Amino acid sequence: MDSNTHSTQPSEPSAPEGSTGLGFLTAANDALAAEDLDRLSDTALTEETLALQQLLDCLGGQWLRRLAAVDARGAAGADRGEPVPSTAGWLGDRLRMGAGAAREAVRTARALFHGPLPRPPRP
């Protein structure tokens, strides 16, 4: 294979056995980080750049879907075992997001995924 060419269909990295989808994404990200971009043709580089943006958009949708579920369950803060009064406040604290950006993310998640949903009863 010519060292200056690359398939536009990247091979999928193997996820460690028993890993979640996020583990698979971490492995894929590590593989991309290790890739030598100088070995890609200009065509492959531009195609992959566009494909990565499309994947980022899709992943953003998955993030918003999960954010809507966290918000609907009132689960913000569960990662630290500390209930918090607002999902937006939790985002701001944990991701160092500005207050406006955090509120907008929660509003977008609710709008896209029909929230806030009623909380399920706790056992």
N, C-alpha and C positions, 0 to 999 in steps of 0.2 A: 504494500500500500504506500502511496506517495505520502511523505511526511507533511506535505503542505495541503492535504485534503482532509476532509472530515465529513462523516455522514451527517446529514441534517436531522436524522432520527437518532438522538443520543440513546446509547444503551442504558437500560435501567439498572442502577446499582442494586445489589442484593441487600435487603434489609436483614439485620440480625434476626435469628429465629425468635419468634415470640414478641417481636417489637411491634409497637403501635404504628399507626400512620405517621405520627410525628417522628418516631425513630427512623422511619424510612426517609422522611424528608431531611432529617439531620444527616443521614448517610449520603443522600443525594447532594446536599449542599456541600458536604466535605469533599465529595468527588469533583464537583464543579470548581471548588476553591483550589484543588490540586492540579487542575487542568492547565496545560501550557498553552496560553492563547496565541503565542507566536507560531504554533504549529497549525493553526487553523487558517484555511484560505479566507480571503476577504468575503467571499460569498457565504461560507459557513459561519463566519463570525457575525455578519449582519443578520443572517437568518436566525441564529441562536439568540442574538440580542433581542430581536422581535418576539421570538417564542418565549423567552424568559419574561418579558413584560406581560404577555398574555397569561402566563402561569402565575405571575404576581397578582394580577387582577383576580384570577380564580381563587388564589389563596386568600386574598383580601375578603372575598365573599365568604369563605369558610370561617375566617376570623370573625366576621360580623355575625354569622350564624351562631357561632359559639358564644359570642358576646351577648346576643339576644337571649340565649338559654341561661347564661349566668345571671343576667338581669332578671329574667322571668322567675328564676328559682330563688332570687335573693341570695345568691351564692358568693357574691363579691366578698373577698376576704377569706374564703375557705382555704385558699392556698397557704395561709398562715394561721388558720384556726381562729381568726379574729373577725367576727361579723363587722361590717362597715355600713354606715348609713346610706351610701349611694354608690352605684356602679361607676359613675363618672369619677367620683372621688378616689375610688380604688384604682381605676386606670391611671389617673394622674399620679398617684403615689407610686404604684408598682412599675409603670412604664415611663415615668417622668414626662407625662404629656401635660401640655398646658390645659387649664380648666376648660377653655372654649373648645379645644380639639377633642377632649374627653367627652364633653357633653354632646358634641356633634356626632361622635362615633356611636354613642348610646342611642341618640335619636335616629340615626341612620339604621342601626341594627333593629330597633323597634319597628321602624317603618317598613323595612324589607321583610321582616319575619313576623309581622302582625303582633307585636308586643305592646305593652307588657302583658304577658300571659298570666293567668292566675297561678299562684304558687300551689304546688302539689302539697297534700297534707304530709307532715313529717311523722315518721314512725315513733 
